[in-house]
Amino acid sequence: MAEDKTKPSELDQGKYDADDNVKIICLGDSAVGKSKLMERFLMDGLYPSRFEVLLVPVGLPTLMYQCPTAHPFVPAAQEQEGGLDFWDTAGQERFQSMHASYYHKAHACIMVFDIQRKVTYRNLSTWYTELREFRPEIPCIVVANKIDADINVTQKSFNFAKKFSLPLYFVSAADGTNVVKLFNDAIRLAVSYKQNSQDFMDEIFQELENFSLEQEEEDVPDQEQSSSIETPSEEVASPHS
């Protein structure tokens, strides 16, 4: 029986911590189709055997779709070492906020709304504000999903994308329209950002990581010293001595 690639497997901490990987995150309200878009791309744009789904224990549970090698169809991705990590919210978005670690070391963001639910479009401002709080400079793409339900929406203008000078893609996770193009372009932007930009938030997170490691190293000798101290045994004096 073939292995179910959509079933989350155990996290390889080494791969998770790798600095060589390109990380692309997805944002947007619940049920706008973020997971379906990722799955559609991974099945249509990559060989199905080239990715695995991992459950990442950062804050609340998060799904990471990990491709162990660079994207075979994107020349920019072939030029960098490491793999591609696509991060999905796994339900955290119902709290209208994501854990800070979700944004850590992200190189691009795909922000999705549902053309059939206006509230998901209005909430883009909230998601974008939070994104820029943690990742001020990474490329961001706005995605209008489910155009298969109303193709005429592609003729409409959406001011949010214009206001922040963000690219807007009309896609359908259901029939695959523009999905592979969306992710290919997101990968190009992410690779370019990773290779050419120095985000000050990266430096802050790196300093915090270094501080944590230093604290751990300082704690180890203290623990060893305390464990090496033996409690002096009490000598019981003989009443006849």
C-alpha positions in Angstrom: 0.0 0.0 0.0 1.4 3.4 -1.0 2.4 5.8 1.8 0.0 8.6 2.4 2.1 11.8 1.8 -0.6 14.1 3.3 -0.3 12.5 6.7 2.0 14.5 9.0 5.2 12.6 10.0 7.8 13.2 12.7 9.8 16.4 12.4 13.5 16.1 11.6 14.9 18.8 13.8 18.1 19.1 11.7 16.1 19.9 8.5 13.8 22.2 10.5 16.8 24.2 11.8 18.6 24.3 8.4 19.6 27.8 7.3 19.9 26.6 3.7 16.1 26.0 3.3 13.8 28.6 1.6 10.7 29.2 3.8 7.4 30.3 2.3 4.5 31.0 4.6 0.7 31.2 3.9 -1.6 33.6 5.7 -5.3 34.3 5.6 -8.6 33.5 7.3 -9.8 30.0 8.0 -11.3 28.1 5.0 -10.0 30.4 2.3 -8.2 27.5 0.7 -4.6 27.9 1.9 -4.0 24.2 2.5 -5.7 23.2 -0.8 -3.6 25.6 -2.7 -0.4 24.1 -1.3 -1.6 20.6 -1.9 -2.6 21.5 -5.5 0.8 23.0 -6.2 2.7 20.1 -4.6 0.8 17.5 -6.6 0.7 19.5 -9.9 4.0 21.3 -9.8 6.2 18.7 -8.2 6.4 14.9 -8.4 4.2 13.7 -5.5 7.1 11.7 -4.0 9.2 14.8 -3.6 7.6 16.3 -0.6 6.5 15.3 2.9 4.1 16.8 5.4 5.5 17.6 8.9 3.8 18.7 12.1 5.9 21.5 13.6 5.5 22.1 17.3 5.9 25.9 17.3 3.3 27.6 19.6 0.2 25.9 18.3 0.6 23.0 15.8 1.7 24.1 12.4 2.0 22.1 9.1 5.2 22.3 7.1 5.3 20.8 3.5 9.0 20.0 3.1 10.6 19.4 -0.3 14.1 17.9 0.4 15.6 19.2 -2.8 15.4 22.5 -4.8 12.4 23.0 -7.0 13.3 21.2 -10.3 11.3 23.7 -12.5 12.5 27.0 -11.0 16.1 27.9 -12.1 16.4 30.4 -9.2 15.7 27.6 -6.7 18.3 25.3 -8.4 21.0 27.9 -7.7 20.7 27.7 -3.9 21.4 24.8 -1.6 18.9 23.2 0.6 15.2 22.6 0.1 11.8 24.4 0.1 9.6 24.6 3.2 5.9 25.6 2.7 4.3 26.5 6.0 0.5 26.2 6.6 -1.4 27.6 9.6 -3.1 24.3 10.5 -6.0 26.1 12.2 -4.1 28.7 14.2 -5.7 31.5 12.1 -9.0 31.0 13.9 -7.4 33.0 16.7 -6.8 35.9 14.3 -3.1 35.8 15.1 -0.1 33.5 14.5 2.7 32.5 16.9 5.9 34.6 16.3 7.9 31.5 15.4 5.6 31.0 12.4 7.2 34.0 10.8 10.8 33.2 11.9 13.2 33.0 8.9 10.3 33.3 6.4 11.5 34.5 2.9 8.1 35.1 1.3 4.4 35.2 2.1 1.3 34.1 0.2 -1.7 35.9 1.6 -5.1 34.4 0.6 -8.7 35.5 0.6 -11.9 33.9 -0.6 -13.7 35.8 -3.4 -17.0 34.5 -2.1 -16.5 35.9 1.5 -15.9 39.7 1.7 -14.9 39.4 5.4 -11.8 37.4 4.4 -10.8 40.3 2.1 -11.3 42.9 4.8 -9.2 40.9 7.2 -6.2 41.0 4.9 -5.2 44.3 6.5 -5.0 42.6 9.9 -2.8 39.8 8.5 -0.6 42.2 6.6 0.0 44.3 9.7 1.0 41.3 11.7 3.3 40.1 8.9 5.1 43.4 8.7 5.5 43.4 12.5 7.7 40.3 12.3 8.9 40.4 8.7 9.0 44.0 7.5 10.7 43.3 4.1 9.9 39.9 2.7 8.0 39.7 -0.6 4.2 39.2 -0.2 1.7 38.1 -2.8 -2.1 38.6 -2.5 -4.2 35.7 -3.8 -7.9 35.8 -4.7 -8.9 32.1 -4.5 -11.9 30.2 -5.7 -12.4 32.1 -9.0 -13.9 28.9 -10.4 -17.1 30.0 -8.5 -17.2 33.4 -10.3 -14.8 34.0 -13.2 -16.0 37.6 -13.6 -14.2 38.5 -10.4 -11.0 38.6 -12.4 -12.3 41.8 -14.0 -12.6 43.5 -10.7 -10.0 45.8 -9.0 -8.9 45.2 -5.4 -7.6 48.3 -3.7 -5.7 46.4 -0.9 -3.1 45.1 -3.3 -2.7 48.5 -5.1 -2.4 50.3 -1.7 0.6 48.3 -0.7 2.0 47.7 -4.2 1.6 43.9 -3.9 1.1 41.5 -6.8 -2.4 40.0 -7.1 -3.1 36.6 -8.5 -6.5 35.1 -9.4 -6.4 31.4 -8.7 -8.5 28.3 -8.1 -7.3 25.5 -5.9 -10.3 23.5 -7.2 -9.3 23.4 -10.9 -5.7 24.5 -10.6 -5.9 27.8 -12.4 -2.7 29.8 -11.9 -1.7 27.8 -8.9 1.6 26.5 -10.2 2.5 29.9 -11.6 1.7 31.5 -8.2 4.0 29.2 -6.3 6.8 29.3 -8.9 6.8 33.1 -8.7 6.7 33.0 -4.9 9.7 30.7 -4.9 11.6 33.0 -7.2 10.8 36.0 -4.9 11.8 34.0 -1.8 15.1 32.8 -3.3 16.0 36.3 -4.4 15.1 37.8 -1.0 17.2 35.1 0.8 20.2 35.7 -1.4 20.1 39.5 -1.5 18.5 40.9 1.6 19.4 41.4 5.3 16.2 41.8 7.3 16.9 43.3 10.7 14.4 40.9 12.3 16.7 38.0 11.2 19.5 39.6 13.1 17.2 40.0 16.2 16.1 36.4 16.1 19.7 35.3 15.6 20.8 37.3 18.7 18.0 35.7 20.7 19.1 32.2 19.6 22.7 33.0 20.4 21.7 34.3 23.9 19.7 31.1 24.6 22.7 28.9 23.6 25.0 30.9 25.8 22.6 30.5 28.7 22.4 26.8 28.2 26.2 26.5 28.1 26.4 28.5 31.3 23.8 26.3 33.0 25.6 23.0 32.2 28.7 23.6 34.4 26.6 24.7 37.3 24.5 21.5 37.0 27.7 19.4 36.8 29.3 21.1 39.8 26.2 20.7 41.9 25.9 17.0 41.0 29.6 16.4 41.9 29.3 17.8 45.4 28.8 15.0 47.8 26.9 15.4 51.0 29.2 14.6 53.9 28.2 11.5 55.7 27.3 11.9 59.4 29.4 9.9 61.7 27.5 8.4 64.6 29.5 8.5 67.7 29.6 5.2 69.7 28.3 5.6 73.2 31.2 3.4 74.4 34.0 5.4 72.7 
